[in-house]
Structure formats: structure tokens, C-alpha cells
């Protein structure tokens, strides 16, 4: 599994998870992560060393988004950030994490 393939796989797992909640999400060329409309809902930060991947994926589930207003999220000035709770997804972080892990495992197994 090459690094770019891993990034695409992780993004697809989030896109598929959100689709299961009837939330349309997608990618942006040149800007890794997952977006719902103009807002970022998931960020990727990978470091690959000696064939091992460190860091990973952050899916905004239910959190205080106010601090994002004081920074340039992911280095993009004015980038809006959203979360699952604001999109009507009532599942908590633990449940979403389990569902996301299962989707990642299924995609890796293909």
C-alpha cells in the first residue's frame, strides 16, 4: 500500500461513513482530508517512516469548534470546519470511531 493510496483509502472510509448517515462528503484536489460542502470535517496527518505510518486521521465528531476561528485550519486561511453533530449525526465519538475503523479494515482487506 503506497502512501497516496493510504490517504485515499482513509478519505474514502470517512466519505463512506458519512454517506451511511446521508451526509454527502468528498475530497478536494491538493488538500487532503474530507469536506462537506465548503467545510472540512476530517483531517489527515500521516508520517511514514520505515514502512510504518504514524499519526493518522481526525474526524470531527462533537467538539467545540471555536478555536478553529483563531487559526488557519490546515494552513488554509478562512477554511470552515464542521462536525458530525452539526450535520445531524447523533452517534458519539466512540461509536463513530468503531464504525470508521471497521470501514478502514474492510477497505484494506479488498
SULVEN-V570716 format. One record per residue. N is the residue number from 1. SS is DSSP state (A for helix, B for strand, O for the rest). PHI is phi in whole degrees, -180 to 180 (999 if undefined). OMEGA is omega in whole degrees, -180 to 180 (* if undefined). Layout:
N;SS;PHI;OMEGA / N;SS;PHI;OMEGA
This chain:
1;O;999;180 / 2;O;-84;-174 / 3;A;-58;-179 / 4;A;-62;177 / 5;A;-64;178 / 6;A;-65;178 / 7;A;-59;179 / 8;A;-62;179 / 9;A;-63;180 / 10;A;-65;177 / 11;A;-61;-179 / 12;A;-64;178 / 13;A;-60;178 / 14;A;-68;179 / 15;A;-58;180 / 16;A;-66;179 / 17;A;-61;-180 / 18;A;-64;178 / 19;A;-61;179 / 20;O;-67;175 / 21;O;-106;180 / 22;O;61;176 / 23;O;-113;179 / 24;O;-80;-179 / 25;O;-136;180 / 26;B;-162;180 / 27;B;-100;171 / 28;B;-127;179 / 29;O;-60;177 / 30;O;76;-179 / 31;B;-137;-178 / 32;B;-55;-179 / 33;B;129;-180 / 34;B;-126;-174 / 35;B;-125;171 / 36;B;-117;-172 / 37;O;62;-179 / 38;O;-93;-175 / 39;B;-108;179 / 40;B;-84;179 / 41;B;-115;180 / 42;B;-144;180 / 43;B;-119;177 / 44;B;-117;176 / 45;B;-143;-176 / 46;B;-108;170 / 47;B;-131;-179 / 48;B;-112;-179 / 49;B;-140;180 / 50;O;53;176 / 51;O;79;178 / 52;B;-114;179 / 53;B;-100;177 / 54;B;-116;-177 / 55;B;70;178 / 56;B;155;-167 / 57;B;-127;176 / 58;B;-123;176 / 59;B;-105;180 / 60;O;-74;-177 / 61;O;-96;-177 / 62;O;-156;-172 / 63;O;-151;175 / 64;O;-84;-178 / 65;O;-87;-177 / 66;A;-54;-179 / 67;A;-60;179 / 68;A;-66;179 / 69;A;-70;-178 / 70;A;-93;-178 / 71;O;-131;171 / 72;O;-101;-176 / 73;A;-54;179 / 74;A;58;178 / 75;A;82;-179 / 76;O;-109;179 / 77;O;-57;176 / 78;O;78;-180 / 79;O;-66;176 / 80;B;-76;179 / 81;B;-126;179 / 82;O;-130;-179 / 83;O;-146;-177 / 84;O;-58;-178 / 85;A;-56;-179 / 86;A;-70;179 / 87;A;-99;177 / 88;O;88;178 / 89;O;-89;-175 / 90;O;-89;179 / 91;O;-63;179 / 92;O;-82;-177 / 93;A;-60;-179 / 94;A;-63;-179 / 95;A;-65;179 / 96;A;-63;178 / 97;A;-62;178 / 98;A;-64;180 / 99;A;-64;180 / 100;A;-66;179 / 101;A;-60;179 / 102;A;-65;178 / 103;A;-67;178 / 104;A;-63;180 / 105;A;-60;180 / 106;A;-65;180 / 107;A;-70;178 / 108;A;-67;-179 / 109;O;-73;-178 / 110;O;-70;*
